[in-house]
Amino acid sequence: MSLMGDCQTGRSVLTATYDRSSLEGFAETVRGMRERFTAETDSEVMLIAAFELAIHHLRVPEMA
C-alpha cells in the first residue's frame, strides 16, 4: 500500500495491490476498510479504479 499526499491542496492518492482472486473474494472487506478509513480521516473518495498490471521477468544473459 502506498499513500502520497499534497499538503497544499489536501489531495492524496492511495494505491493497493491485490491479485485478482483476492480482490474478488474480499470486495466487501475492502469496502468496509475504505469506509472506515474515510470516516476516521474525514476524507472522501473521489475515484476508485482497477487496473490489470502485467509484470514480466526478463532473463538477461550473463556477460562473459
N, C-alpha and C positions, 0 to 999 in steps of 0.2 A: 504494500500500500504506500502511496506517495501523496503528500499534500504540499501544494505550493500556494502561497498567499501574497497578495499585494496590499500592504497596509494603507497605502494612499487611497485606493479605490474601495477597499473592503471586499474585493473579489478573491476567490480562491478556486483551485482545481484539485480534486481528489481522484486518484486513479487506483484501481484494484485489479488484480489479475486472477482469473479463475479458469480452470479447464471447463469445457462445455458441460460435462456430466455434473460437476459440482454446481455450476451456475444454475442449471435447470432443476437440480434437486433441492437447492437451498434458496430459491427465489423468495419465498415468504420470510425466511430468516433474515435475508439481506434487506428486504423491505423494512422489516422491523428495526434493524440496526440503523438504517438510513433515517427513519422517522425519529428514533431516539436521539441520534447524533444532531439532527437539525433542531430538535426541541432544546437540547442541552446547550447548544451553541448559538441559539437564537438566529438561525440562518435559514435560507430557503434553497431548495434545489431548483435550478433553472433549466437543466438539461440532463437527461440520462441517455447514454448511447452505448451500444455494444458493438465491438469490432472483433473481427477474426484476425489474428496475427499469426502469420506463418514464419516459423523460425527454422533456419536450415544450418546445419553444422557442416562446414566445408573442411575437408582434409587437404592440407597443402603439403606437397611432397617436401621432404627434408632436403635442405641444400647440402651438397657434397663438400 
